Amino acid sequence: MPTGSTKPYEVKTILVPTDFSEGAQTALEHAKTLAKAFKAKIVVLHVIETLAYTMTETVERVDTATMVKSMTQSPQLMDVYALVQRAVEPALDQLVEELRKEGVSASRGLLQGTAYEQIVAHSQAVGADIIVMGTHGRRGVSHLFMGSVAERVVRMAPCPVLTVRSPHARTAQPA
């Protein structure tokens, strides 16, 4: 280990993205343990992905650029966003309240956009020292089409990322 002016790694702010899944809850439990050990603050973040709430099979039949442009200008889409926001806010508030009851400093964020981009941007905005997030353990075709938010965050984040698998995620089968 190098000597001299190397200062110890400090964790003051932990960003925990959540989609309210079992994997996200498992990640939050790990983050809570870290927060208590480092006396750090947890920022719980949910990103409402517009396309995820409005996509239908018609996506295959229309020009994507035109669709995205019209979606961002659509009052109906904004109504969907507002509806989802009203449903998500109490769930985020409950997570923050539960953390505070356990003596962990916590706040929440709610953003709209592409999940991995918003997570990375918010990690910078709040000065996160680490991101702790769940993974779904998707493989094969599901991973090909759905991609991995966690994988993209790991590649783009300005800080370390701890990924936590859900206890019930599928495990790799031997070849």
N, CA, C and O of each residue as an XYZ file, in Angstrom:
700
protein
N       0.848     -1.185      0.000
C       0.000      0.000      0.000
C       0.884      1.235      0.000
O       1.837      1.319      0.774
N       0.570      2.202     -0.873
C       1.397      3.408     -0.945
C       1.322      4.225      0.335
O       0.304      4.244      1.026
N       2.411      4.887      0.627
C       2.445      5.755      1.802
C       2.424      7.200      1.349
O       2.538      7.486      0.157
N       2.281      8.096      2.283
C       2.318      9.509      1.953
C       0.954     10.150      2.088
O       0.250      9.940      3.076
N       0.584     10.940      1.081
C      -0.617     11.758      1.183
C      -1.899     11.039      0.742
O      -2.929     11.688      0.561
N      -1.855      9.730      0.568
C      -3.048      9.008      0.170
C      -4.066      9.058      1.302
O      -3.821      8.564      2.402
N      -5.217      9.668      1.008
C      -6.222      9.763      2.057
C      -7.182      8.584      1.940
O      -7.408      8.063      0.848
N      -7.739      8.175      3.058
C      -8.636      7.017      3.036
C      -9.897      7.315      2.222
O     -10.344      8.458      2.127
N     -10.444      6.273      1.650
C     -11.674      6.397      0.871
C     -12.813      6.740      1.814
O     -13.056      6.038      2.796
N     -13.509      7.827      1.507
C     -14.636      8.254      2.324
C     -15.924      8.128      1.523
O     -15.971      8.419      0.327
N     -16.947      7.694      2.207
C     -18.271      7.616      1.601
C     -19.176      8.540      2.397
O     -19.477      8.286      3.564
N     -19.606      9.617      1.748
C     -20.498     10.572      2.405
C     -21.894     10.531      1.801
O     -22.883     10.771      2.494
N     -21.974     10.226      0.502
C     -23.261     10.201     -0.189
C     -23.362      8.934     -1.023
O     -22.489      8.637     -1.838
N     -24.439      8.194     -0.807
C     -24.701      6.948     -1.525
C     -25.966      7.133     -2.353
O     -27.028      7.436     -1.810
N     -25.854      6.955     -3.651
C     -27.020      7.026     -4.528
C     -27.562      5.615     -4.737
O     -26.827      4.698     -5.101
N     -28.866      5.462     -4.498
C     -29.514      4.160     -4.667
C     -30.685      4.306     -5.637
O     -31.776      4.713     -5.237
N     -30.464      3.978     -6.909
C     -31.577      3.996     -7.856
C     -32.554      2.868     -7.518
O     -32.134      1.778     -7.128
N     -33.841      3.124     -7.666
C     -34.823      2.081     -7.380
C     -35.892      2.034     -8.451
O     -36.342      3.062     -8.958
N     -36.289      0.815     -8.782
C     -37.468      0.595     -9.608
C     -38.508     -0.145     -8.772
O     -39.499     -0.656     -9.292
N     -38.258     -0.190     -7.465
C     -39.135     -0.805     -6.473
C     -39.197     -2.322     -6.603
O     -40.107     -2.954     -6.066
N     -38.247     -2.905     -7.304
C     -38.192     -4.356     -7.452
C     -37.507     -4.981     -6.238
O     -36.974     -4.281     -5.378
N     -37.535     -6.297     -6.189
C     -36.858     -7.020     -5.114
C     -35.354     -6.745     -5.152
O     -34.719     -6.584     -4.110
N     -34.793     -6.692     -6.358
C     -33.363     -6.403     -6.491
C     -33.004     -5.023     -5.976
O     -31.967     -4.841     -5.338
N     -33.865     -4.046     -6.253
C     -33.623     -2.686     -5.765
C     -33.725     -2.633     -4.247
O     -32.964     -1.918     -3.596
N     -34.657     -3.383     -3.685
C     -34.791     -3.418     -2.227
C     -33.561     -4.063     -1.582
O     -33.093     -3.610     -0.538
N     -33.046     -5.111     -2.205
C     -31.827     -5.757     -1.714
C     -30.660     -4.780     -1.763
O     -29.862     -4.715     -0.828
N     -30.558     -4.020     -2.851
C     -29.501     -3.015     -2.969
C     -29.636     -1.956     -1.881
O     -28.638     -1.512     -1.313
N     -30.873     -1.552     -1.592
C     -31.099     -0.547     -0.550
C     -30.643     -1.066      0.817
O     -30.105     -0.308      1.625
N     -30.855     -2.336      1.068
C     -30.391     -2.926      2.335
C     -28.864     -2.867      2.432
O     -28.320     -2.558      3.492
N     -28.182     -3.160      1.337
C     -26.713     -3.069      1.323
C     -26.273     -1.622      1.517
O     -25.330     -1.348      2.259
N     -26.954     -0.704      0.853
C     -26.621      0.715      0.986
C     -26.822      1.183      2.427
O     -26.034      1.974      2.947
N     -27.875      0.692      3.059
C     -28.153      1.069      4.445
C     -27.006      0.623      5.355
O     -26.597      1.360      6.253
N     -26.500     -0.564      5.124
C     -25.366     -1.062      5.908
C     -24.142     -0.172      5.709
O     -23.452      0.175      6.668
N     -23.882      0.195      4.451
C     -22.760      1.098      4.168
C     -22.971      2.466      4.805
O     -22.045      3.038      5.380
N     -24.177      2.982      4.704
C     -24.483      4.304      5.257
C     -24.253      4.327      6.764
O     -23.705      5.294      7.295
N     -24.662      3.283      7.445
C     -24.454      3.222      8.899
C     -22.970      3.127      9.228
O     -22.502      3.765     10.171
N     -22.234      2.345      8.466
C     -20.799      2.166      8.723
C     -20.020      3.454      8.475
O     -19.096      3.773      9.223
N     -20.389      4.200      7.421
C     -19.661      5.411      7.049
C     -20.333      6.696      7.533
O     -19.817      7.794      7.323
N     -21.505      6.546      8.190
C     -22.303      7.707      8.592
C     -22.601      8.578      7.363
O     -22.463      9.801      7.388
N     -23.009      7.905      6.304
C     -23.262      8.567      5.018
C     -24.751      8.792      4.805
O     -25.591      8.193      5.478
N     -25.057      9.659      3.865
C     -26.432      9.957      3.479
C     -26.799      9.087      2.284
O     -25.969      8.849      1.407
N     -28.040      8.613      2.248
C     -28.553      7.870      1.101
C     -29.500      8.770      0.321
O     -30.373      9.420      0.896
N     -29.316      8.799     -0.992
C     -30.249      9.465     -1.891
C     -30.918      8.365     -2.708
O     -30.272      7.697     -3.514
N     -32.221      8.184     -2.490
C     -32.987      7.179     -3.229
C     -33.542      7.860     -4.479
O     -34.172      8.914     -4.390
N     -33.307      7.257     -5.638
C     -33.696      7.869     -6.908
C     -34.558      6.917     -7.735
O     -34.242      5.737     -7.883
N     -35.650      7.456     -8.269
C     -36.443      6.710     -9.249
C     -36.488      7.536    -10.519
O     -36.681      8.751    -10.482
N     -36.307      6.856    -11.650
C     -36.380      7.519    -12.948
C     -37.594      6.971    -13.691
O     -37.719      5.765    -13.904
N     -38.473      7.870    -14.076
C     -39.626      7.487    -14.886
C     -39.180      7.549    -16.337
O     -38.901      8.620    -16.875
N     -39.119      6.380    -16.957
C     -38.727      6.321    -18.359
C     -39.978      6.435    -19.205
O     -40.816      5.533    -19.217
N     -40.101      7.528    -19.899
C     -41.298      7.823    -20.676
C     -41.677      6.674    -21.594
O     -42.833      6.249    -21.604
N     -40.735      6.167    -22.358
C     -41.049      5.088    -23.297
C     -41.529      3.834    -22.580
O     -42.403      3.133    -23.089
N     -40.986      3.545    -21.432
C     -41.369      2.328    -20.720
C     -42.843      2.341    -20.333
O     -43.457      1.280    -20.220
N     -43.421      3.517    -20.130
C     -44.809      3.608    -19.711
C     -45.780      3.815    -20.872
O     -46.994      3.761    -20.674
N     -45.269      4.051    -22.071
C     -46.166      4.372    -23.168
C     -45.970      3.527    -24.415
O     -46.737      3.660    -25.368
N     -44.968      2.666    -24.435
C     -44.647      1.924    -25.635
C     -45.697      0.846    -25.923
O     -46.167      0.162    -25.014
N     -46.049      0.708    -27.186
C     -46.959     -0.353    -27.626
C     -46.361     -1.007    -28.852
O     -45.281     -0.631    -29.308
N     -47.078     -1.998    -29.385
C     -46.570     -2.666    -30.578
C     -46.521     -1.736    -31.783
O     -45.884     -2.070    -32.782
N     -47.172     -0.581    -31.719
C     -47.118      0.362    -32.847
C     -45.726      0.950    -33.034
O     -45.425      1.487    -34.100
N     -44.875      0.857    -32.021
C     -43.513      1.382    -32.123
C     -42.806      0.759    -33.324
O     -42.012      1.417    -33.996
N     -43.097     -0.500    -33.585
C     -42.452     -1.179    -34.700
C     -42.897     -0.613    -36.047
O     -42.206     -0.801    -37.048
N     -44.023      0.067    -36.089
C     -44.609      0.519    -37.355
C     -44.429      2.001    -37.633
O     -44.888      2.485    -38.667
N     -43.772      2.740    -36.738
C     -43.633      4.183    -36.942
C     -42.169      4.583    -36.903
O     -41.317      3.861    -36.384
N     -41.901      5.747    -37.465
C     -40.565      6.311    -37.437
C     -40.233      6.724    -36.004
O     -40.951      7.528    -35.410
N     -39.162      6.185    -35.451
C     -38.814      6.420    -34.043
C     -38.571      7.894    -33.743
O     -39.029      8.393    -32.716
N     -37.857      8.600    -34.619
C     -37.564     10.016    -34.371
C     -38.852     10.830    -34.309
O     -39.007     11.689    -33.440
N     -39.773     10.561    -35.229
C     -41.054     11.272    -35.235
C     -41.845     10.940    -33.980
O     -42.468     11.814    -33.378
N     -41.815      9.668    -33.591
C     -42.553      9.249    -32.402
C     -42.015      9.946    -31.155
O     -42.788     10.461    -30.347
N     -40.702      9.962    -31.000
C     -40.112     10.585    -29.812
C     -40.440     12.073    -29.786
O     -40.779     12.612    -28.732
N     -40.344     12.742    -30.934
C     -40.659     14.172    -30.991
C     -42.116     14.424    -30.590
O     -42.397     15.329    -29.805
N     -43.025     13.636    -31.122
C     -44.436     13.848    -30.805
C     -44.736     13.506    -29.346
O     -45.597     14.128    -28.724
N     -44.019     12.509    -28.799
C     -44.246     12.125    -27.402
C     -43.842     13.240    -26.452
O     -44.511     13.488    -25.449
N     -42.741     13.911    -26.776
C     -42.272     14.968    -25.879
C     -43.159     16.203    -25.948
O     -43.115     17.053    -25.059
N     -43.968     16.303    -27.005
C     -44.854     17.446    -27.152
C     -46.308     17.097    -26.834
O     -47.200     17.928    -27.011
N     -46.546     15.889    -26.374
C     -47.910     15.400    -26.178
C     -48.455     15.716    -24.787
O     -47.851     15.324    -23.788
N     -49.592     16.424    -24.705
C     -50.201     16.655    -23.393
C     -50.665     15.348    -22.751
O     -50.649     15.218    -21.527
N     -51.079     14.380    -23.573
C     -51.506     13.096    -23.017
C     -50.338     12.388    -22.335
O     -50.505     11.774    -21.281
N     -49.155     12.478    -22.945
C     -47.983     11.868    -22.344
C     -47.666     12.540    -21.017
O     -47.312     11.865    -20.050
N     -47.786     13.837    -20.963
C     -47.523     14.549    -19.719
C     -48.520     14.120    -18.651
O     -48.182     14.066    -17.469
N     -49.748     13.814    -19.063
C     -50.739     13.295    -18.120
C     -50.297     11.943    -17.583
O     -50.448     11.670    -16.392
N     -49.750     11.087    -18.454
C     -49.253      9.785    -18.017
C     -48.098      9.989    -17.039
O     -48.034      9.331    -16.001
N     -47.191     10.899    -17.374
C     -46.067     11.183    -16.485
C     -46.575     11.655    -15.125
O     -46.092     11.191    -14.092
N     -47.531     12.562    -15.115
C     -48.083     13.080    -13.859
C     -48.740     11.963    -13.051
O     -48.614     11.918    -11.827
N     -49.435     11.072    -13.736
C     -50.079      9.943    -13.061
C     -49.044      9.029    -12.412
O     -49.187      8.636    -11.254
N     -48.009      8.699    -13.167
C     -46.946      7.845    -12.625
C     -46.236      8.557    -11.479
O     -45.928      7.943    -10.458
N     -45.979      9.840    -11.647
C     -45.307     10.616    -10.598
C     -46.115     10.591     -9.303
O     -45.554     10.407     -8.223
N     -47.437     10.777     -9.411
C     -48.285     10.745     -8.205
C     -48.265      9.380     -7.535
O     -48.407      9.289     -6.316
N     -48.093      8.328     -8.306
C     -48.034      6.979     -7.736
C     -46.676      6.696     -7.102
O     -46.595      6.003     -6.088
N     -45.608      7.231     -7.699
C     -44.249      6.930     -7.250
C     -43.838      7.748     -6.029
O     -43.148      7.234     -5.148
N     -44.246      8.998     -5.964
C     -43.804      9.874     -4.876
C     -44.063      9.300     -3.479
O     -43.155      9.328     -2.648
N     -45.266      8.780     -3.182
C     -45.474      8.220     -1.841
C     -44.582      7.012     -1.557
O     -44.157      6.808     -0.420
N     -44.300      6.216     -2.581
C     -43.423      5.053     -2.383
C     -42.002      5.504     -2.062
O     -41.347      4.922     -1.197
N     -41.520      6.541     -2.754
C     -40.198      7.089     -2.437
C     -40.174      7.687     -1.041
O     -39.229      7.476     -0.282
N     -41.222      8.438     -0.705
C     -41.309      9.039      0.634
C     -41.270      7.966      1.716
O     -40.638      8.152      2.756
N     -41.941      6.850      1.473
C     -41.958      5.762      2.454
C     -40.566      5.158      2.631
O     -40.155      4.876      3.756
N     -39.840      4.957      1.534
C     -38.479      4.421      1.640
C     -37.590      5.359      2.452
O     -36.826      4.914      3.309
N     -37.693      6.658      2.179
C     -36.887      7.650      2.902
C     -37.260      7.658      4.379
O     -36.381      7.706      5.239
N     -38.544      7.613      4.678
C     -39.003      7.614      6.075
C     -38.501      6.379      6.816
O     -38.088      6.480      7.971
N     -38.531      5.217      6.171
C     -38.038      3.989      6.802
C     -36.545      4.096      7.106
O     -36.096      3.656      8.165
N     -35.779      4.673      6.192
C     -34.348      4.861      6.424
C     -34.117      5.796      7.607
O     -33.282      5.524      8.469
N     -34.857      6.891      7.641
C     -34.697      7.862      8.724
C     -35.052      7.245     10.083
O     -34.400      7.534     11.086
N     -36.084      6.399     10.112
C     -36.459      5.724     11.366
C     -35.338      4.837     11.881
O     -35.238      4.578     13.081
N     -34.489      4.368     10.956
C     -33.351      3.527     11.347
C     -32.083      4.344     11.568
O     -30.992      3.792     11.710
N     -32.240      5.658     11.595
C     -31.112      6.526     11.908
C     -30.220      6.867     10.726
O     -29.096      7.330     10.918
N     -30.701      6.644      9.505
C     -29.909      6.939      8.314
C     -30.429      8.230      7.690
O     -31.628      8.378      7.454
N     -29.514      9.161      7.428
C     -29.880     10.384      6.743
C     -30.260     10.019      5.307
O     -29.524      9.305      4.626
N     -31.416     10.515      4.853
C     -31.886     10.118      3.530
C     -32.707     11.212      2.871
O     -33.352     12.024      3.535
N     -32.666     11.210      1.546
C     -33.511     12.079      0.733
C     -33.868     11.301     -0.526
O     -33.418     10.174     -0.732
N     -34.692     11.934     -1.368
C     -35.118     11.225     -2.574
C     -35.037     12.115     -3.790
O     -34.995     13.341     -3.686
N     -35.015     11.473     -4.951
C     -35.056     12.185     -6.212
C     -36.010     11.456     -7.146
O     -36.124     10.231     -7.103
N     -36.689     12.216     -7.984
C     -37.602     11.648     -8.970
C     -37.361     12.399    -10.279
O     -37.592     13.605    -10.368
N     -36.896     11.672    -11.285
C     -36.551     12.288    -12.557
C     -37.250     11.571    -13.697
O     -37.747     10.457    -13.534
N     -37.284     12.216    -14.844
C     -37.845     11.621    -16.041
C     -36.759     11.586    -17.100
O     -36.005     12.546    -17.255
N     -36.678     10.486    -17.826
C     -35.702     10.379    -18.897
C     -35.231      8.958    -19.062
O     -35.924      8.017    -18.673
N     -34.064      8.797    -19.631
C     -33.447      7.485    -19.792
C     -32.770      7.131    -18.474
O     -31.956      7.901    -17.962
N     -33.102      5.978    -17.932
C     -32.667      5.625    -16.575
C     -31.164      5.766    -16.373
O     -30.736      6.473    -15.461
N     -30.355      5.114    -17.196
C     -28.921      5.149    -16.936
C     -28.357      6.563    -17.057
O     -27.468      6.937    -16.292
N     -28.856      7.350    -18.002
C     -28.367      8.723    -18.152
C     -28.728      9.571    -16.937
O     -27.900     10.336    -16.442
N     -29.949      9.438    -16.461
C     -30.391     10.217    -15.305
C     -29.669      9.788    -14.028
O     -29.348     10.623    -13.183
N     -29.415      8.486    -13.892
C     -28.691      7.990    -12.708
C     -27.279      8.570    -12.686
O     -26.822      9.065    -11.656
N     -26.597      8.507    -13.815
C     -25.231      9.038    -13.893
C     -25.232     10.547    -13.634
O     -24.408     11.046    -12.868
N     -26.152     11.269    -14.270
C     -26.219     12.725    -14.075
C     -26.534     13.069    -12.619
O     -25.947     13.993    -12.056
N     -27.458     12.327    -12.014
C     -27.836     12.626    -10.626
C     -26.689     12.279     -9.662
O     -26.516     12.938     -8.637
N     -25.919     11.253     -9.993
C     -24.775     10.920     -9.137
C     -23.805     12.088     -9.090
O     -23.218     12.376     -8.048
N     -23.638     12.760    -10.225
C     -22.774     13.942    -10.267
C     -23.417     15.107     -9.531
O     -22.745     15.825     -8.790
N     -24.717     15.296     -9.733
C     -25.419     16.429     -9.117
C     -25.396     16.369     -7.593
O     -25.278     17.401     -6.932
N     -25.509     15.161     -7.029
C     -25.539     15.035     -5.563
C     -24.159     14.736     -4.980
O     -24.008     14.635     -3.763
N     -23.161     14.596     -5.839
C     -21.811     14.297     -5.361
C     -21.701     12.911     -4.765
O     -21.039     12.721     -3.744
N     -22.345     11.940     -5.395
C     -22.323     10.567     -4.870
C     -20.902     10.015     -4.868
O     -20.148     10.181     -5.826
N     -20.560      9.357     -3.768
C     -19.268      8.692     -3.653
C     -19.348      7.257     -4.142
O     -18.337      6.651     -4.495
N     -20.573      6.713     -4.158
C     -20.808      5.353     -4.640
C     -22.279      5.239     -5.037
O     -23.149      5.882     -4.450
N     -22.532      4.414     -6.037
C     -23.891      4.073     -6.444
C     -24.099      2.610     -6.076
O     -23.284      1.755     -6.424
N     -25.178      2.326     -5.382
C     -25.510      0.942     -5.030
C     -26.833      0.628     -5.712
O     -27.855      1.248     -5.420
N     -26.806     -0.347     -6.628
C     -28.023     -0.635     -7.389
C     -28.214     -2.123     -7.623
O     -27.260     -2.899     -7.695
N     -29.470     -2.488     -7.738
C     -29.813     -3.878     -7.996
C     -29.703     -4.209     -9.465
O     -29.722     -3.333    -10.330
N     -29.586     -5.499     -9.725
C     -29.613     -5.994    -11.095
C     -30.721     -7.030    -11.190
O     -31.098     -7.650    -10.196
N     -31.234     -7.208    -12.397
C     -32.311     -8.170    -12.604
C     -31.800     -9.532    -13.029
O     -32.554    -10.505    -13.016
N     -30.542     -9.621    -13.402
C     -29.980    -10.900    -13.820
C     -30.536    -11.402    -15.146
O     -30.603    -12.609    -15.380
N     -30.934    -10.476    -16.010
C     -31.439    -10.894    -17.325
C     -30.300    -11.471    -18.151
O     -29.148    -11.050    -18.044
N     -30.663    -12.461    -18.989
C     -29.681    -13.054    -19.886
C     -30.324    -13.257    -21.248
O     -31.533    -13.095    -21.417
N     -29.501    -13.608    -22.199
C     -29.993    -14.004    -23.508
C     -30.786    -12.916    -24.210
O     -30.406    -11.745    -24.208
N     -31.902    -13.330    -24.813
C     -32.730    -12.428    -25.620
C     -33.265    -11.283    -24.767
O     -33.300    -10.140    -25.223
N     -33.680    -11.572    -23.538
C     -34.202    -10.534    -22.652
C     -33.158     -9.443    -22.434
O     -33.485     -8.257    -22.475
N     -31.906     -9.834    -22.203
C     -30.834     -8.861    -21.999
C     -30.551     -8.111    -23.286
O     -30.285     -6.910    -23.262
N     -30.607     -8.814    -24.415
C     -30.358     -8.184    -25.700
C     -31.356     -7.063    -25.965
O     -30.966     -5.974    -26.386
N     -32.643     -7.319    -25.721
C     -33.666     -6.316    -26.005
C     -33.811     -5.289    -24.885
O     -33.981     -4.101    -25.160
N     -33.748     -5.721    -23.648
C     -33.953     -4.815    -22.519
C     -32.674     -4.066    -22.164
O     -32.721     -2.956    -21.635
N     -31.530     -4.682    -22.458
C     -30.270     -4.076    -22.070
C     -30.112     -4.146    -20.565
O     -30.919     -4.771    -19.877
N     -29.107     -3.525    -20.070
C     -28.884     -3.518    -18.636
C     -28.578     -2.096    -18.190
O     -27.544     -1.525    -18.535
N     -29.494     -1.546    -17.423
C     -29.271     -0.210    -16.868
C     -28.015     -0.249    -16.004
O     -27.165      0.637    -16.095
N     -27.903     -1.266    -15.176
C     -26.741     -1.368    -14.276
C     -25.439     -1.424    -15.072
O     -24.454     -0.783    -14.706
N     -25.440     -2.186    -16.151
C     -24.245     -2.312    -16.980
C     -23.826     -0.956    -17.545
O     -22.641     -0.624    -17.557
N     -24.783     -0.189    -18.003
C     -24.481      1.136    -18.562
C     -24.019      2.096    -17.477
O     -23.105      2.889    -17.700
N     -24.637      2.031    -16.313
C     -24.224      2.900    -15.206
C     -22.791      2.576    -14.800
O     -21.990      3.481    -14.567
N     -22.466      1.286    -14.715
C     -21.099      0.891    -14.357
C     -20.100      1.504    -15.338
O     -19.047      1.989    -14.925
N     -20.421      1.486    -16.620
C     -19.509      2.011    -17.633
C     -19.397      3.531    -17.611
O     -18.344      4.073    -17.948
N     -20.465      4.231    -17.218
C     -20.492      5.688    -17.368
C     -20.367      6.478    -16.066
O     -20.109      7.681    -16.105
N     -20.540      5.844    -14.942
C     -20.577      6.561    -13.668
C     -19.226      7.170    -13.309
O     -18.177      6.597    -13.602
N     -19.265      8.333    -12.676
C     -18.037      8.993    -12.255
C     -17.507      8.480    -10.915
O     -16.485      8.955    -10.419
N     -18.205      7.515    -10.340
C     -17.823      6.985     -9.032
C     -17.981      5.456     -9.063
O     -18.536      4.915    -10.020
N     -17.502      4.765     -8.034
C     -17.686      3.310     -7.995
C     -19.170      2.932     -7.966
O     -20.008      3.672     -7.450
N     -19.467      1.769     -8.530
C     -20.827      1.251     -8.554
C     -20.817     -0.162     -7.967
O     -20.080     -1.036     -8.424
N     -21.645     -0.361     -6.954
C     -21.820     -1.683     -6.367
C     -23.135     -2.232     -6.903
O     -24.198     -1.666     -6.647
N     -23.065     -3.343     -7.652
C     -24.284     -3.957     -8.158
C     -24.623     -5.152     -7.281
O     -23.754     -5.931     -6.892
N     -25.907     -5.274     -6.984
C     -26.384     -6.307     -6.073
C     -27.457     -7.114     -6.782
O     -28.449     -6.561     -7.257
N     -27.260     -8.403     -6.849
C     -28.260     -9.273     -7.481
C     -29.368     -9.571     -6.492
O     -29.145     -9.693     -5.288
N     -30.543     -9.682     -7.026
C     -31.693    -10.091     -6.231
C     -31.457    -11.497     -5.707
O     -30.867    -12.316     -6.413
N     -31.895    -11.804     -4.497
C     -31.690    -13.160     -3.976
C     -32.362    -14.229     -4.843
O     -31.964    -15.394     -4.806
N     -33.360    -13.846     -5.609
C     -34.069    -14.825     -6.449
C     -33.726    -14.715     -7.919
O     -34.409    -15.297     -8.761
N     -32.661    -13.964     -8.244
C     -32.242    -13.847     -9.654
C     -31.753    -15.204    -10.132
O     -31.189    -15.995     -9.377
N     -31.991    -15.440    -11.410
C     -31.538    -16.715    -11.980
C     -30.035    -16.775    -11.943
O     -29.360    -15.782    -12.215
N     -29.508    -17.926    -11.610
C     -28.061    -18.102    -11.608
C     -27.661    -18.786    -12.891
O     -28.451    -19.497    -13.512
N     -26.440    -18.564    -13.274
C     -25.925    -19.161    -14.519
C     -25.911    -20.688    -14.398
O     -25.526    -21.246    -13.371
N     -26.331    -21.323    -15.448
C     -26.327    -22.782    -15.495
C     -25.005    -23.234    -16.113
O     -24.510    -22.610    -17.051
N     -24.434    -24.322    -15.583
C     -23.177    -24.817    -16.175
C     -23.391    -25.238    -17.630
O     -24.452    -25.750    -17.988
N     -22.383    -25.019    -18.450
C     -22.481    -25.367    -19.882
C     -22.350    -26.848    -20.109
O     -22.410    -27.306    -21.250
